Amino acid sequence: MKGGAAAAASAAILLHSSPSHAQQMDAAKRWVDNEFQPSTLSKDQQMAEMEWFINAAKPYAGMSVNTVSEILNVHEYESKVLTKAFAEITGIKVNHDLMDEGLLVDKIEVEMQSGHPIYDFWMNDSDFIGTHPRYNDIVDGSLTDFMANNGKDVTNPGLDLKDFIGLSFGTFTDGKLYQLPDQQFANLYWFRYDWFKRPELKSQFKAKYGYELGVPVNWSAYEDIANFFTNDVKNLDGQRVYGHMDYGKKDPSLGWRFTDAWLSMAGGGDRGLPNGLPVDEWGIRNVDGRPRGSSITRGGDANGPAAVYALTKYVEWLKKYAPPEAAGMDFLEAGPVPGQGHIAQQIFWYTTFSATMTQPGSPVMNADGTPKWRMAPSPHGPYWKEGMKLGYQDCGCWTMLKYAPMERIKAGWLYAQFCVSKTVTLKKSVLTQHLIRESDIQSQALTDLAPKLGGLVEFYRGPAVKEWTPTGVNVPDYGKMAQVWWQNVSNAIAGTVTPQQAMDGLARDQDAIMTRIQRSGVQGDRGPLMNKPQSADYWFQKSEKDGNLAPQRKLANEKPPGQTVDYDELIKSWSAPATNKT
């Protein structure tokens, strides 16, 4: 068979095997009726959105593309359910891999350095927002430019970017969008509401500490409560209980425990949202968009008094108040532990594990399906001031690197938008408690679900949520710099160095990485421009003169009086009426 005839025959076979428009619409209707409910869209609106995907995907029907994300319940749903729906509706097959985030970060670093595609597109945290623009590795330069140029014909007119609550997290200093949010979860304070309400425990606590047992406002109160349950209460309902939970295994996830805003909770960095300026929660000083250093001698705060205090308390609490096995656990192992029923509170608990806490029969659930626990904003350390970020919000984003062939990037972009479409996201939110759209947060479905989620919905509807943000634009190479966090803090946990020595090592290693980037010139005029070392006192005086916070001098008293607030009063300040009924 001659070449032209063979091509025609192949095209005919592909055409014959591809579903018709009517078949695709029938598939869409099945998914809309049977899976994608509830939604903030009516079924007619959902079907109109699905028809747009069908038409936009026609040039790519029959194609198979590859992506990857970390292991979270929301991505398991995408990998197992949404890929199937997308294939039946559009004719595009997506191989959606799941892997440990540490391995994922390693792989994306390899692609960025080699320029050879490992995946066609990625689910990568917005923590890379300071990295991707500086390496100029996003297709068409940015998502903003891609959607206006090469990706214009495959960009959903109903995407509604303004509806995404984390859009600023994927936006660089130039105002352009580089990464599109797909999943979000916060680290919040978690506690046993039922225990905190017991009259005998309330009386016992007040008699010892002089104030009410309640949601801690500051770290002093958290420490008092941790000591109370671990060493005074000790046993409840026939089991040994603990007043604190954390993890300490020497593992990449230990680094997240700290980069995920532990220092900002203590009061490290400066005022400013979504991240402190001129010094962020990684302790990195940034001037005119260029990182200038993280050591206190370069104007940073990674080894300043607030950072050292933060690590000191982490090590102390882990050893004194947490179950003995916690020190040997990683992120995935420790997350579900409060659900076992023997933890009184956790200062820093990722809400991605909330789905594991709501299973029928769980020791932390009531028979009527309501939780025995609640979530609340985390307490702050003594260095924290109003106007600073207070916690971390993870934001996994669709990241379209430029190295794959354009047609594969465009097919992948369709799948990415499918996963965040209004047709899909409310159902995804109900199942996984990952909230990315304001319209979903204000929906009747979330109002109805709120009593079973222990304050999560109220948190996202309330004013405190703005203080919970991911890593920001000051970090010029997240993949490389995140590694030095767990390598340094693990030494303090092991007791081979002091917290001051550990944070000195972290600051030194971060500065070494940024210095190498500067010398290479690879990031151009967006890259680091390191300050020359000065005395710590020089920078203390400069921050005081300029009206900034970082670096702050060491406080004479790092344990002010404990403060608590009644949860039932706190929740009233969060409440907001649902405005988008579904």
Phi and psi in degrees as a GROMACS rama.xvg file:
@    title "Ramachandran Plot"
@    xaxis  label "Phi"
@    yaxis  label "Psi"
@TYPE xy
-69.4677  159.353  LYS-2
-53.2672  -47.4362  GLY-3
-63.9041  -40.3135  GLY-4
-66.7516  -39.4991  ALA-5
-63.0383  -43.102  ALA-6
-62.1463  -41.8822  ALA-7
-64.7306  -39.4413  ALA-8
-65.8821  -41.5442  ALA-9
-63.0059  -41.2217  SER-10
-63.2362  -38.9865  ALA-11
-65.9879  -40.2716  ALA-12
-63.5608  -44.5574  ILE-13
-61.751  -42.7758  LEU-14
-63.2741  -40.7701  LEU-15
-67.1357  -36.6022  HIS-16
-82.926  -18.7542  SER-17
-77.0472  141.036  SER-18
-67.7006  150.428  PRO-19
-75.8809  166.355  SER-20
-57.6976  -41.1041  HIS-21
-63.9353  -40.286  ALA-22
-65.3831  -38.775  GLN-23
-66.5812  -39.3584  GLN-24
-66.6985  -36.3595  MET-25
-63.5421  -41.41  ASP-26
-63.4229  -43.0646  ALA-27
-60.5948  -41.4338  ALA-28
-64.0862  -39.4316  LYS-29
-61.5856  -43.7462  ARG-30
-68.4307  -40.2279  TRP-31
-64.551  -42.8233  VAL-32
-71.9699  -39.9829  ASP-33
-102.804  -18.962  ASN-34
-126.077  -45.041  GLU-35
-89.3676  51.0279  PHE-36
-130.762  137.452  GLN-37
-79.7709  166.56  PRO-38
-146.713  154.037  SER-39
-77.3018  -9.45665  THR-40
-95.9575  152.06  LEU-41
-70.8662  164.874  SER-42
-62.3618  -35.7338  LYS-43
-63.7886  -41.1807  ASP-44
-67.1964  -37.9762  GLN-45
-61.8253  -44.2823  GLN-46
-65.3591  -35.7763  MET-47
-65.4612  -39.4337  ALA-48
-66.59  -41.8023  GLU-49
-64.3411  -36.2119  MET-50
-65.9964  -35.1339  GLU-51
-61.0583  -44.3408  TRP-52
-61.2294  -40.9726  PHE-53
-59.8105  -47.1985  ILE-54
-68.9712  -43.1236  ASN-55
-66.2766  -28.2385  ALA-56
-86.4987  -7.119  ALA-57
-53.1775  -43.1426  LYS-58
-65.6289  -14.1658  PRO-59
-115.255  4.29024  TYR-60
-58.284  134.535  ALA-61
92.4883  -9.97011  GLY-62
-79.8473  151.054  MET-63
-121.398  126.225  SER-64
-126.299  161.682  VAL-65
-124.214  137.453  ASN-66
-143.586  172.704  THR-67
-149.607  149.771  VAL-68
-147.581  167.182  SER-69
-73.5373  169.019  GLU-70
-83.5696  97.8764  ILE-71
-137.443  155.484  LEU-72
-59.4184  -34.3285  ASN-73
-65.9605  -37.7158  VAL-74
-77.3898  -27.9207  HIS-75
-63.7381  -39.2424  GLU-76
-64.0865  -43.3982  TYR-77
-62.5662  -45.3861  GLU-78
-66.5654  -38.3722  SER-79
-91.151  -35.1645  LYS-80
-107.635  -51.7604  VAL-81
-69.8849  -31.0846  LEU-82
-63.4753  -38.4197  THR-83
-66.3563  -46.0039  LYS-84
-61.1522  -45.2945  ALA-85
-62.3215  -40.9919  PHE-86
-64.5996  -43.6862  ALA-87
-68.2092  -33.4708  GLU-88
-85.0053  -37.8942  ILE-89
-109.476  -19.7301  THR-90
84.1376  3.23629  GLY-91
-100.452  126.565  ILE-92
-93.2127  131.529  LYS-93
-117.436  123.863  VAL-94
-92.6526  104.854  ASN-95
-105.983  98.477  HIS-96
-80.1312  155.135  ASP-97
-123.91  137.29  LEU-98
-154.217  163.072  MET-99
-55.9017  139.592  ASP-100
-62.2138  -34.2482  GLU-101
-59.98  -42.0109  GLY-102
-69.0259  -39.3139  LEU-103
-59.757  -45.2673  LEU-104
-61.6379  -40.6388  VAL-105
-60.7601  -43.0118  ASP-106
-68.0015  -41.9196  LYS-107
-68.597  -31.4483  ILE-108
-63.0203  -40.8322  GLU-109
-62.4082  -44.3775  VAL-110
-63.6604  -41.8307  GLU-111
-63.6996  -37.4719  MET-112
-80.001  -34.0986  GLN-113
-89.6189  -27.3583  SER-114
77.4166  7.61504  GLY-115
-107.759  127.616  HIS-116
-68.56  130.761  PRO-117
-96.5268  -40.1705  ILE-118
-126.212  158.59  TYR-119
-75.4979  -29.6268  ASP-120
-160.723  165.713  PHE-121
-132.633  150.722  TRP-122
-100.588  106.405  MET-123
-133.14  136.544  ASN-124
-60.3284  149.135  ASP-125
-66.989  -5.21761  SER-126
-57.6919  -17.5763  ASP-127
-87.6757  9.94351  PHE-128
-65.1729  -23.6599  ILE-129
-85.5302  -9.39729  GLY-130
-97.1049  -55.7807  THR-131
-58.6098  -47.0316  HIS-132
-62.4618  -35.1878  PRO-133
-72.7293  -26.696  ARG-134
-94.6497  -3.28768  TYR-135
51.876  52.5918  ASN-136
-113.49  7.10658  ASP-137
-89.5573  143.401  ILE-138
-55.7038  134.629  VAL-139
61.804  12.9908  ASP-140
94.378  -33.3318  GLY-141
-166.142  161.841  SER-142
-64.265  -35.6273  LEU-143
-56.6227  -46.0587  THR-144
-71.7526  -37.8605  ASP-145
-61.2173  -45.1325  PHE-146
-65.6215  -23.9241  MET-147
-91.8286  -14.6543  ALA-148
-124  -103.878  ASN-149
-60.015  -29.2359  ASN-150
-97.7655  9.03282  GLY-151
-60.2149  -41.4936  LYS-152
-75.7941  -10.3539  ASP-153
-120.316  23.7078  VAL-154
-106.153  120.275  THR-155
-61.3746  119.897  ASN-156
-63.4558  -17.044  PRO-157
-99.6912  16.0518  GLY-158
-60.0309  -39.5741  LEU-159
55.4118  69.0054  ASP-160
-57.804  -34.173  LEU-161
-64.9884  -15.203  LYS-162
-82.276  -13.9986  ASP-163
-78.7861  125.176  PHE-164
-77.0041  -18.0679  ILE-165
-109.241  23.4704  GLY-166
-60.6207  -36.0949  LEU-167
-63.8044  -24.5554  SER-168
-68.6561  -27.8377  PHE-169
-100.679  15.1692  GLY-170
-109.797  133.322  THR-171
-91.6824  -179.73  PHE-172
-64.9637  -17.9245  THR-173
-82.9634  0.8621  ASP-174
82.7295  2.19865  GLY-175
-94.4582  149.567  LYS-176
-85.1348  131.525  LEU-177
-115.542  -25.0562  TYR-178
-140.591  140.691  GLN-179
-104.521  118.988  LEU-180
-59.1508  137.644  PRO-181
-123.592  -34.8581  ASP-182
-143.897  148.941  GLN-183
-144.291  141.545  GLN-184
-150.083  152.645  PHE-185
-109.516  159.837  ALA-186
-100.067  118.026  ASN-187
-126.043  167.672  LEU-188
-75.5489  134.188  TYR-189
-123.677  137.518  TRP-190
-153.395  160.246  PHE-191
-82.9938  94.4354  ARG-192
-55.6642  -39.754  TYR-193
-66.2136  -37.9969  ASP-194
-69.6502  -40.6578  TRP-195
-65.9397  -18.4511  PHE-196
-93.4068  -6.06182  LYS-197
-68.3368  124.118  ARG-198
-57.9417  -39.6844  PRO-199
-68.0313  -34.2703  GLU-200
-73.7014  -38.4894  LEU-201
-62.4083  -43.6105  LYS-202
-65.8044  -42.8651  SER-203
-63.5873  -41.1143  GLN-204
-67.1479  -46.6051  PHE-205
-64.7074  -35.953  LYS-206
-63.1349  -34.6704  ALA-207
-84.6273  -41.3958  LYS-208
-107.384  -14.4077  TYR-209
84.9788  6.14355  GLY-210
-144.778  172.15  TYR-211
-75.37  144.285  GLU-212
-72.2933  118.994  LEU-213
-166.1  -168.381  GLY-214
-66.0012  122.059  VAL-215
-70.6382  133.478  PRO-216
-87.2807  -34.2661  VAL-217
-127.238  170.258  ASN-218
-68.667  -26.4436  TRP-219
-59.5011  -46.3896  SER-220
-67.0886  -41.1013  ALA-221
-57.9091  -43.9972  TYR-222
-63.9427  -41.2879  GLU-223
-62.0248  -43.9894  ASP-224
-66.4343  -39.8997  ILE-225
-60.117  -44.8663  ALA-226
-66.209  -39.8514  ASN-227
-58.834  -52.2369  PHE-228
-72.5938  -36.8774  PHE-229
-73.8542  -42.5338  THR-230
-110.167  -21.013  ASN-231
-100.409  -52.4956  ASP-232
-72.2425  -52.9333  VAL-233
63.6448  -52.3518  LYS-234
-130.959  134.845  ASN-235
-137.19  134.364  LEU-236
51.5205  37.5458  ASP-237
81.8311  11.3525  GLY-238
-134.371  152.03  GLN-239
-70.0363  130.744  ARG-240
-120.113  158.694  VAL-241
-132.014  147.751  TYR-242
-93.5966  8.49683  GLY-243
-158.1  150.787  HIS-244
-144.046  139.95  MET-245
-160.226  -166.235  ASP-246
-145.271  154.746  TYR-247
-145.166  13.2772  GLY-248
-64.1868  140.85  LYS-249
-72.5494  96.6683  LYS-250
-160.119  152.207  ASP-251
-51.7406  -31.9769  PRO-252
-67.8555  -19.01  SER-253
-64.6114  -33.0712  LEU-254
-64.2484  -38.8688  GLY-255
-62.9376  -33.9579  TRP-256
-56.3767  -27.9233  ARG-257
-103.137  -44.0022  PHE-258
-65.0392  -25.3195  THR-259
-79.1122  47.6808  ASP-260
75.0798  19.7043  ALA-261
-60.8761  -39.5734  TRP-262
-67.6843  -36.5373  LEU-263
-68.2485  -33.3822  SER-264
-62.181  -36.0271  MET-265
-73.4283  -28.1058  ALA-266
120.241  17.8709  GLY-267
-76.3332  152.019  GLY-268
87.5446  -166.912  GLY-269
-114.542  173.293  ASP-270
-64.916  156.327  ARG-271
133.744  141.753  GLY-272
-130.884  138.999  LEU-273
-77.7441  -11.0654  PRO-274
-141.997  153.843  ASN-275
-65.0392  144.845  GLY-276
-133.519  135.85  LEU-277
-83.0754  -5.95613  PRO-278
-115.297  128.464  VAL-279
-94.4939  -174.641  ASP-280
-74.8686  -10.4585  GLU-281
-83.0426  -4.62442  TRP-282
82.6208  15.343  GLY-283
-95.5854  125.321  ILE-284
-81.9939  136.96  ARG-285
-132.19  127.334  ASN-286
-129.538  128.294  VAL-287
55.3927  36.1001  ASP-288
80.4448  3.88657  GLY-289
-118.372  126.554  ARG-290
-61.2809  136.155  PRO-291
-115.898  -6.10331  ARG-292
139.072  157.69  GLY-293
-119.015  -18.9497  SER-294
-69.0294  149.116  SER-295
-61.2117  -28.0337  ILE-296
-74.714  -11.2483  THR-297
-108.94  11.951  ARG-298
91.3288  4.45067  GLY-299
-87.1183  -169.676  GLY-300
-142.142  14.3423  ASP-301
-68.5135  -24.2647  ALA-302
-123.93  24.1204  ASN-303
-79.9581  174.956  GLY-304
-55.2604  -39.2392  PRO-305
-65.6808  -41.1432  ALA-306
-67.1974  -41.9884  ALA-307
-65.1827  -41.1371  VAL-308
-58.8849  -44.2219  TYR-309
-59.5416  -47.1202  ALA-310
-68.6789  -37.7723  LEU-311
-57.6694  -47.1978  THR-312
-68.372  -37.2774  LYS-313
-57.764  -50.6369  TYR-314
-64.5342  -44.7864  VAL-315
-61.6788  -47.9981  GLU-316
-67.4991  -38.9304  TRP-317
-59.6953  -41.9512  LEU-318
-78.8104  -34.4601  LYS-319
-88.6624  -35.4684  LYS-320
-123.222  -9.7586  TYR-321
-97.0805  159.958  ALA-322
-56.917  144.726  PRO-323
-55.1345  -33.3704  PRO-324
-74.3239  -13.7491  GLU-325
-61.1367  -35.6584  ALA-326
-63.1874  -19.8551  ALA-327
-102.253  10.3972  GLY-328
-100.888  157.517  MET-329
-108.473  -174.102  ASP-330
-54.5436  -51.0079  PHE-331
-70.8589  -32.4039  LEU-332
-74.6281  -37.6908  GLU-333
-80.4989  -30.0961  ALA-334
-53.3259  -45.2768  GLY-335
-80.992  -6.71305  PRO-336
-58.3107  -42.4209  VAL-337
-56.092  -25.7105  PRO-338
-70.1418  -9.0258  GLY-339
-79.617  -13.4201  GLN-340
98.3698  6.76389  GLY-341
-118.627  12.2119  HIS-342
-109.493  129.793  ILE-343
-83.1954  -34.781  ALA-344
-162.008  158.495  GLN-345
-143.854  124.323  GLN-346
-68.6939  -26.6886  ILE-347
-142.371  88.0749  PHE-348
-124.097  124.676  TRP-349
-75.3886  126.005  TYR-350
-69.951  -8.13779  THR-351
-62.3086  -20.8565  THR-352
-89.0122  4.39621  PHE-353
-63.135  -32.0229  SER-354
-63.5463  -32.8103  ALA-355
-74.6403  -15.7332  THR-356
-91.69  -7.73377  MET-357
-109.551  14.9588  THR-358
-71.9248  137.859  GLN-359
-56.5545  137.582  PRO-360
88.0312  -5.98262  GLY-361
-63.8316  143.026  SER-362
-65.1769  -10.8178  PRO-363
-108.854  18.4089  VAL-364
-121.413  142.377  MET-365
-78.9672  162.949  ASN-366
-62.7219  -26.9736  ALA-367
-85.3608  6.60046  ASP-368
88.0792  4.25136  GLY-369
-94.656  153.769  THR-370
-83.3986  150.07  PRO-371
-82.8396  -8.29008  LYS-372
-112.315  168.847  TRP-373
-142.402  160.546  ARG-374
-109.478  151.631  MET-375
-154.058  164.415  ALA-376
-58.8263  141.139  PRO-377
-68.3274  149.928  SER-378
-71.9868  161.855  PRO-379
-114.091  154.445  HIS-380
-81.5251  176.407  GLY-381
-71.216  -15.0338  PRO-382
-88.944  -9.83684  TYR-383
-74.0578  141.604  TRP-384
-130.971  154.677  LYS-385
-54.4742  139.049  GLU-386
99.6742  -8.19468  GLY-387
-92.9055  156.384  MET-388
-67.5055  154.511  LYS-389
-123.704  -15.6069  LEU-390
-160.38  179.17  GLY-391
-109.976  140.593  TYR-392
-126.311  112.962  GLN-393
-70.1041  137.496  ASP-394
-137.139  97.4877  CYS-395
-78.4903  130.93  GLY-396
-126.291  146.584  CYS-397
-71.5412  124.674  TRP-398
-124.901  115.085  THR-399
-103.512  89.3117  MET-400
-69.2194  160.623  LEU-401
-88.8482  0.630501  LYS-402
-85.8703  -22.9515  TYR-403
-78.2813  159.988  ALA-404
-58.0183  145.261  PRO-405
-57.8498  -39.4797  MET-406
-65.9307  -31.1341  GLU-407
-75.4057  -35.2514  ARG-408
-64.0897  -41.9554  ILE-409
-67.8098  -39.7826  LYS-410
-64.5965  -39.8066  ALA-411
-65.7676  -37.7583  GLY-412
-62.0084  -35.0482  TRP-413
-63.0543  -45.2452  LEU-414
-63.9012  -42.5063  TYR-415
-56.9694  -45.3045  ALA-416
-69.9807  -32.8503  GLN-417
-59.4865  -43.1624  PHE-418
-66.859  -23.4125  CYS-419
-111.95  11.9549  VAL-420
-70.8126  153.31  SER-421
-63.9665  -23.7654  LYS-422
-60.5297  -33.8159  THR-423
-106.616  -34.4636  VAL-424
-67.7067  -32.6114  THR-425
-67.9498  -42.4261  LEU-426
-61.5718  -41.9019  LYS-427
-62.3803  -39.0719  LYS-428
-66.4193  -42.2489  SER-429
-62.6139  -39.7162  VAL-430
-75.2602  -37.4569  LEU-431
-117.639  -10.9725  THR-432
62.0596  28.137  GLN-433
-100.836  115.265  HIS-434
-110.793  124.999  LEU-435
-126.476  -16.1342  ILE-436
-117.376  135.154  ARG-437
-61.293  -38.0179  GLU-438
-63.4306  -34.743  SER-439
-70.091  -43.1113  ASP-440
-59.8431  -37.5243  ILE-441
-90.2294  6.88967  GLN-442
-75.0171  159.18  SER-443
-65.1187  -33.351  GLN-444
-59.8411  -41.3646  ALA-445
-73.3614  -32.7557  LEU-446
-60.8421  -43.6839  THR-447
-66.9537  -33.8399  ASP-448
-82.0014  -22.2965  LEU-449
-49.6456  -44.0214  ALA-450
-60.4652  -20.0095  PRO-451
-94.236  -4.20867  LYS-452
-111.656  10.2429  LEU-453
60.7392  31.447  GLY-454
106.076  -5.10602  GLY-455
-62.8043  -46.8554  LEU-456
-64.3083  -42.4157  VAL-457
-63.1275  -37.6781  GLU-458
-60.0517  -47.5899  PHE-459
-70.3799  -20.7247  TYR-460
-90.0673  -13.5208  ARG-461
-95.9393  178.409  GLY-462
-75.0583  -22.651  PRO-463
-69.9577  -23.2457  ALA-464
-58.1678  -28.643  VAL-465
-65.9621  -19.5042  LYS-466
-88.13  0.528882  GLU-467
-107.726  109.248  TRP-468
-140.148  156.27  THR-469
-76.5304  -178.273  PRO-470
-57.3478  142.505  THR-471
-108.53  -160.687  GLY-472
-76.234  -9.41423  VAL-473
-70.8452  -21.6507  ASN-474
-87.6722  110.288  VAL-475
-82.4269  -14.9854  PRO-476
-153.303  87.3985  ASP-477
-60.1032  -44.6234  TYR-478
-57.0605  -45.8726  GLY-479
-75.3512  -42.0236  LYS-480
-76.8595  -29.9122  MET-481
-63.1563  -29.0004  ALA-482
-62.9037  -36.5523  GLN-483
-76.887  -12.5506  VAL-484
-68.8952  -57.5224  TRP-485
-68.4873  -28.702  TRP-486
-68.3544  -32.3663  GLN-487
-86.5126  -46.5937  ASN-488
-69.0758  -26.7608  VAL-489
-62.4467  -29.4873  SER-490
-67.6583  -34.8222  ASN-491
-69.5061  -38.5905  ALA-492
-63.1121  -41.1391  ILE-493
-71.0767  -17.2665  ALA-494
84.4098  11.0674  GLY-495
-81.926  -18.122  THR-496
-138.938  163.147  VAL-497
-80.404  162.699  THR-498
-56.4967  -38.025  PRO-499
-62.2731  -44.5354  GLN-500
-65.0672  -38.1786  GLN-501
-64.0662  -44.5902  ALA-502
-73.0744  -29.8617  MET-503
-61.9316  -41.7999  ASP-504
-65.4886  -40.3314  GLY-505
-61.8051  -49.1842  LEU-506
-60.732  -42.6718  ALA-507
-61.5307  -44.3752  ARG-508
-68.8127  -39.5771  ASP-509
-62.6261  -43.5986  GLN-510
-64.2721  -36.1885  ASP-511
-64.4068  -41.1074  ALA-512
-64.7803  -45.8301  ILE-513
-66.8066  -34.1659  MET-514
-65.0396  -41.6017  THR-515
-63.5729  -40.5886  ARG-516
-62.8594  -43.1214  ILE-517
-60.0282  -47.0005  GLN-518
-63.6142  -34.472  ARG-519
-70.2397  -29.4444  SER-520
74.4361  5.94076  GLY-521
-66.3285  -26.0185  VAL-522
-99.1424  3.85568  GLN-523
57.8121  -141.641  GLY-524
-81.8809  6.89144  ASP-525
-98.6109  -11.5186  ARG-526
-82.6516  -179.988  GLY-527
-60.4957  147.328  PRO-528
-137.555  89.0709  LEU-529
-70.1904  136.378  MET-530
-68.7875  148.237  ASN-531
-74.9733  141.829  LYS-532
-60.2913  138.585  PRO-533
-130.075  174.314  GLN-534
-69.694  154.186  SER-535
-59.013  -37.801  ALA-536
-64.3134  -32.9451  ASP-537
-58.3215  -44.5825  TYR-538
-76.1157  -33.8582  TRP-539
-58.5539  -47.0257  PHE-540
-65.7578  -38.2099  GLN-541
-65.2994  -43.7306  LYS-542
-64.2619  -38.6375  SER-543
-67.1119  -40.6643  GLU-544
-67.2981  -40.124  LYS-545
-81.6705  -7.24605  ASP-546
80.011  18.3205  GLY-547
-95.8056  176.748  ASN-548
-104.066  -39.7166  LEU-549
-99.5864  137.19  ALA-550
-81.0184  145.421  PRO-551
-93.7829  147.432  GLN-552
-69.3256  158.933  ARG-553
-65.4469  132.403  LYS-554
-75.3153  143.976  LEU-555
-67.2246  -32.3666  ALA-556
-129.081  107.833  ASN-557
-92.6076  4.43735  GLU-558
-130.928  81.8158  LYS-559
-69.4156  172.642  PRO-560
-56.3313  142.351  PRO-561
-68.1052  144.475  GLY-562
-130.581  136.391  GLN-563
-131.806  166.606  THR-564
-138.864  145.766  VAL-565
-69.9623  130.002  ASP-566
-60.3635  -40.9976  TYR-567
-65.2153  -29.2622  ASP-568
-77.1227  -39.6034  GLU-569
-59.9922  -43.5517  LEU-570
-64.3449  -27.3147  ILE-571
-64.2694  -34.3276  LYS-572
-74.3812  -17.0019  SER-573
-85.9463  -29.1469  TRP-574
-58.1404  136.423  SER-575
-141.879  138.857  ALA-576
-69.0327  142.732  PRO-577
-67.8819  130.065  ALA-578
-109.935  -10.0236  THR-579
-127.272  81.2402  ASN-580
-67.2764  143.415  LYS-581
